[in-house]
Amino acid sequence: MSTSKPKRAGEADEAPPFMEIVVWALCVVALLATAYILINEPEEGPPIPSDPTAANSRYLALAAAAIGACVGVRHILREGGGRNLFATAVLFNLILACFWAMRFILA
C-alpha cells in the first residue's frame, strides 16, 4: 500500500531545472539594476558619466539581461517552453537586453 498522496493534474514533484533558476536569477538582477539606474539618474539631461556605481549598474543590467536572454532562448529551442512562467522570464530578459543595448548605442 502506497503512503504517498496521489498527484493532481499539473503538479510536479521535481525541482525546477538549473537553467530555469539561472534565467530567473539573471532576470531579477537585470530588473534590480535597471530600477536602480532609472531611480537615480537625473530626469533632465544626460546621465552623469562620473558616477561609477551607475556605470557599473548599467553594465550589470546589460550583461545579466543579455546572458539570461541567450541562455533562455537556447533552452527554449532545445527543450521547449519549460514550466510555469519560464518563457516570460526569457522575454523580460530579451526586452531588457534590447533596452540597454539601445541606450548604449544611442548615448
Contacts in CASP RR format, 6 or more apart in sequence:
PFRMAT RR
TARGET T0000
AUTHOR 0000-0000-0000
METHOD contacts of the structure
MODEL  1
MSTSKPKRAGEADEAPPFMEIVVWALCVVALLATAYILINEPEEGPPIPS
DPTAANSRYLALAAAAIGACVGVRHILREGGGRNLFATAVLFNLILACFW
AMRFILA
7 13 0 8 1.000
12 83 0 8 1.000
16 83 0 8 1.000
16 84 0 8 1.000
17 79 0 8 1.000
17 82 0 8 1.000
19 71 0 8 1.000
19 72 0 8 1.000
19 75 0 8 1.000
20 75 0 8 1.000
20 82 0 8 1.000
20 83 0 8 1.000
20 86 0 8 1.000
20 89 0 8 1.000
22 68 0 8 1.000
22 71 0 8 1.000
23 68 0 8 1.000
23 71 0 8 1.000
23 72 0 8 1.000
23 75 0 8 1.000
23 86 0 8 1.000
23 89 0 8 1.000
23 90 0 8 1.000
23 93 0 8 1.000
24 86 0 8 1.000
24 89 0 8 1.000
26 64 0 8 1.000
26 65 0 8 1.000
26 67 0 8 1.000
26 68 0 8 1.000
26 71 0 8 1.000
26 93 0 8 1.000
27 64 0 8 1.000
27 65 0 8 1.000
27 68 0 8 1.000
27 89 0 8 1.000
27 92 0 8 1.000
27 93 0 8 1.000
27 96 0 8 1.000
29 60 0 8 1.000
29 61 0 8 1.000
29 64 0 8 1.000
30 60 0 8 1.000
30 61 0 8 1.000
30 64 0 8 1.000
30 65 0 8 1.000
30 68 0 8 1.000
30 92 0 8 1.000
30 93 0 8 1.000
30 96 0 8 1.000
30 97 0 8 1.000
31 92 0 8 1.000
31 96 0 8 1.000
33 57 0 8 1.000
33 58 0 8 1.000
33 60 0 8 1.000
33 61 0 8 1.000
33 64 0 8 1.000
34 61 0 8 1.000
34 96 0 8 1.000
34 99 0 8 1.000
34 100 0 8 1.000
36 54 0 8 1.000
36 57 0 8 1.000
37 54 0 8 1.000
37 57 0 8 1.000
37 58 0 8 1.000
37 61 0 8 1.000
40 54 0 8 1.000
41 47 0 8 1.000
41 48 0 8 1.000
41 54 0 8 1.000
42 48 0 8 1.000
46 107 0 8 1.000
47 54 0 8 1.000
47 107 0 8 1.000
48 54 0 8 1.000
49 55 0 8 1.000
58 100 0 8 1.000
58 103 0 8 1.000
58 104 0 8 1.000
61 96 0 8 1.000
61 100 0 8 1.000
62 97 0 8 1.000
62 100 0 8 1.000
62 101 0 8 1.000
62 104 0 8 1.000
64 93 0 8 1.000
65 93 0 8 1.000
65 94 0 8 1.000
65 96 0 8 1.000
65 97 0 8 1.000
65 99 0 8 1.000
65 100 0 8 1.000
66 93 0 8 1.000
66 97 0 8 1.000
66 100 0 8 1.000
66 101 0 8 1.000
68 90 0 8 1.000
68 93 0 8 1.000
68 97 0 8 1.000
69 90 0 8 1.000
69 93 0 8 1.000
69 94 0 8 1.000
69 96 0 8 1.000
69 97 0 8 1.000
72 86 0 8 1.000
72 89 0 8 1.000
72 90 0 8 1.000
72 93 0 8 1.000
73 90 0 8 1.000
73 94 0 8 1.000
75 81 0 8 1.000
75 82 0 8 1.000
75 86 0 8 1.000
75 90 0 8 1.000
76 82 0 8 1.000
76 86 0 8 1.000
76 87 0 8 1.000
76 90 0 8 1.000
81 87 0 8 1.000
END
